[in-house]
Amino acid sequence: MKPPERIETERLVLRKPCREDAPDLFMAYAQDAEVTRYLTWRPHTSVEETYQFVGQMLKYWEVGRAYPYALTPKDSDTIIGMIAVHPDGYRLGIGYVLARVHWGKGYIPEAAQALIDWAFQQPSIYRVDATTDVENIASQRVLEKLGMQCEGILRRYMIHPNLSDVPRDSYIYAITK
């Protein structure tokens, strides 16, 4: 099961990233400490780090480990964020990041809904889930807008190096077909 390399929504294009996206990703969010606060990696200190990051994402596409998408408005090639699905048998994990200037505009729920819709058209996928730090209220709201249910707390589940060097509690959200 491999998702399409391009998906369009009402306002967005989700597309497979390319190496040339690195400078735009760096400027849009990869170096922004506030955007990366709840992510599993530290802000990038150089565009070279972002080139390496994009290279890793492209390898994930090749081997089927994950399928990250660059998010752009339909009327622009400017990257405003990324969203990815992570296949695991009958389920898909989902994760996302958005440039701060675009927060609160509904872009992530729109992109995520397109991926959930695609996932549930696949006969082998029964569940889409996501985790979020217990303090990440904005992400919790996104997942609830998608109709996901909070299934509980995963204790000491994930390290968010911008907050702590030890694992932190996370909520697990899911939607099933």
N, C-alpha and C positions, 0 to 999 in steps of 0.2 A: 504494500500500500504506500503509494507516494503521492503527496498532494500536488495540485497544479502549481506551476512556477509563477503564475499570475492569477490574482483574484481581484475583481472590482466590486466595490460597494457603491452606495449612492454618492459618497463624497471622496472615497479613497481608492488608491491602487495599492494592493499588497503584492510585492514582487520579490523574487529571489534576489538577494543582494549581489553586488559585484565588487571587485577589488577597488574600483574607482569611487565607490561610495565612502571610503574611509575618511577623507577630509570633511565631508558633510556630516558624517556621524560624529566625528570628533567635535565639530563646532556646535552641532545641534544639542548633544547631550552627554557624550562620553566623558567629557572633562568636567561636567557640572556635578559638584559634590551634593547638591540638594536632590538632583534627579537620581543619582546613584545611591542615595542614602540606604535604601532597603534592598539593593541588589547584592549579588554574591561576589561582586568584584569592585575594586577601588576605582575612583575616577582615573581616567587615562591622563598621563602627564605629557604625552607627545602623540602626534598623529601616527608615528611609527607603531605605537602600541595598538592603535585602532586598526592599522593595516594588518597586524598580526591577528587581531580579534576577528576581522572579516575573513581572513584566510582560514581560521578555525571554523567559522560558520559555514564556509563553502565546503570544507571537508565533511562536516556533519551532513550536509545535503548529499554528498557523494556516497557516504556509507549508510545513510538512513537513520542516523542517530537522532537528528533533530532537523526541523525545517523552519529556519528563521526567515522572516519576510521584512523587507524594508517597507515602511509606510510613507506614502506620498499623497498629497492632495491630488485629485483628478486633474486639476488645472495647473499643476506644477510638477517639476521633477525634484523639488526640494524634499529631502528626507526629514520627517518630523518625529520618527520613532521606529521601533521594531516590535514585532510580535512573533512568537515561535510556538510550534507544536512539537511535542516530544512523544513519539509513539512508544508504547509499552504493551504489546499484545493487544488485548481487547479495549485498551484505554489510551487516551491522549492526555498528556499534561500540557498546560498552556502557560506562557509567561510573556511579559510585555514591558516596554519602557517607552516613554514619550517625553519629548523636549518640553521643558517647563512652560514656554510661552504658549503651548497648545493644551495645557491642562484645563480641564473643566469644559471642554467643547464636545465631549461625547465620542471622540475618535477611537479610543480603545474599546469601549463597548461595541461600536460599529464593526471594527475589524475582528474582534473576538467572536461576535455573533456570526460573521461570515465563515469563520473557521469551524465553529460549532456546527453550523448548518451543513458544511461540507462533510465534517466528521460523521454526523449521524446519517448521511447518505451512504456511508460505507457499511456494508453488511457486517464487517468484523468489529466495528467500534460500537461499544455500549456505554462508554463513560468518558466524560471530559472533566478533568479536575485541575485545580491550581492551589498552591499554598501562598500564604502571605503572612508576614510578620504580624504579631498580635497588636502592634502599635500602628500599623499601616492602614489607617481608616479609609483613605482614598481608594486603595486597592480593594478593600473589603466592599466598598460601595459599588465599584465596578463589577465585581463578581456577583453581587446581589442583583444588580440591574440585568445581568445575563440570565437570571433565574436559577443561579447556582445556590445550593444550600450549604450552610456551614455544618460540617459533619463532626467537628470537634477540634481539639487542640492536640498538636503533635509536640510533645515536650522535648525541649533541647534539640530541635529538628534541623535547624539551618544556621550556618554562620553568615552573618551580614557584617563583613569586615569594617564597614564604615560606622557601625554602631558598637561592635564588640568582637573580640577575638575568640569568644566561646559560643557554642551553639545557643540559639534563642528559640523560644516557643513560636510556633506558627499555627495558624488556622488552616484546616483543609476544607476546601469548597469543592463541590461536584454537582454535575448535572448528568442525568442518565436518559437513555431512550427506552 
